[in-house]
């Protein structure tokens, strides 16, 4: 397995992962391509896991700062193709993201995970993450 920085050629595989494994059915290839092409490597990156030249997972991480703590890494998305789970791929993607944030002088890592993603919660706990508080996410779309 190879963990590497995302490339434009990975867009179709990312769309499939985002739709099928994260459940965002409305993910569009053109939009994801634009987002990948405009990544600012000083602030964020996407790592992909590749097996036999096929992308089977990804993690999107950013450097997050606030006026009251930080900076920390912030995981914006992590997915591994269902048929490749429980093989250490997510663990290696998470390690790549953690190493990247350490290089960016971050003091830790944070993430949000949907309340229904119980298997993901167990995965994060097994990687040393702790649920520090309960939140309700509010969002306004315009």
PyMOL commands that set and color helices and strands:
alter all, ss='L'
color gray80, all
select helices_A, chain A and resi 8-21+29-37+82-84+89-103+118-126
alter helices_A, ss='H'
color red, helices_A
select strands_A, chain A and resi 2-5+44-51+54-65+70-80+109-111
alter strands_A, ss='S'
color yellow, strands_A
deselect
rebuild
show_as cartoon
